Amino acid sequence: MSIFGRLYDLTWRRVRHLGGVALLGRAVAARLVTPPWDGREIIRQLEAMGVRSTNLAAVIALFTGMVLALQTAYTLAAFGAKLYIGEVVGLSLIRELGPVLTALMVGGRVGSGITAELGSMTVSEQVEAMRSLGADPLRKLVAPRMLALLMGLPLLVVFADIAGIFGGLLISTWELGLTPGFYFSHVLRLLQFGDFLSGIGKSVFFAFAIGLIASYNGLSATGGADGVGKATTDTVVAVAITVLVLDFFLTKLFLAL
C-alpha cells in the first residue's frame, strides 16, 4: 500500500473512532443523569482514581510551582519586577497548569487503568456475558467510573493548585527572601472567582473526555492481551492530545465569557 493509501486508511479509522466515542458519550450521558446509581461502586472507584492519585498530583504540582517561581524570578529580575512572582504563579497554576498537568497525570494513570480493566473483560467475553444476563455494561461498568472521574478530578485540581502555590512559596522565601504574607497577598491580589471557575470547569470537561476515551478503547479491544496493551497505549496518547486540544478551545471560551 502506498503512503497515501496508508494515510487515508489511518484518517478513516480515526474518523470512525471519533464517531464511536461520540455515540458512547451520548449513551453514557443518559445513564449519568438517570437512576439507579451504584453508590458503593462509585465510592470504590473514587477511592481508586482520586485518593490514590493525590500523592502523585501533589508532587507534580509542588515542583511545577517551584520551577515556575524560580524561572519567573530570574526572568522578571531583568525588568525589576520579580516581586510580582506571586501573581504569575497563582494565575498560571489556577488557570492553566493545575488543570492541564493534573488531567495529563490522571489520563496516564487512571485512563490506562480503565482501558486495561474494561479491555480484559471485553476480550475474555465477560462484557458479553453481562449483556446475555440482561445487565447493562454501560451502567454497571462505565457510569461509576465516569462519575468518579467527574467528582475526583476537580478535587484533585484544587489540591494540586494548593500544592503548586505552596511550592512557589518555598522558592519565594528561600531564594528571594520574601515573607509568606507578602507572597500570599500578591497571589490573591489579581485572582478572581472566574479564575477558579475556569480551572474547575476545564477539569470537568477533561474528566469526561478521559472517561469516554478510556472506556471506548477498553470496550472495543480485540485480540487478547496484545489488543489490550495496544488499546491502553492508544488511550494514553489520545488522552494527552485531547486534553491539550480541549484546553485551547476551553481557554478561548472562558476568556470570552
Buried (B, 14 or more C-beta within 10 A) or exposed (E): EEEEEEEEEEEEEEEEBEEBBEEBBEBBBEBBEEEEBBEEBBEEBBEBBBEEBBEBBBBBBBEBBBBBBBEBBEEBEEEEEBBBBBBBBBBBBBBBBBBBBBBBBBBBBBBBBBBBBBBBBBBEEEBEEBEEEEEEBBBBBBBBBBBBBBBBBBBBBBBBBBBBBBBBBBBBBEBBEBEEEBBBEBBEEEBEEEBBEBBBBBBBBBBBBBBBBBBBBBBBBEEEEEBBBBBBEBBBEBBBEBBEEBBEEBBEEBEEE
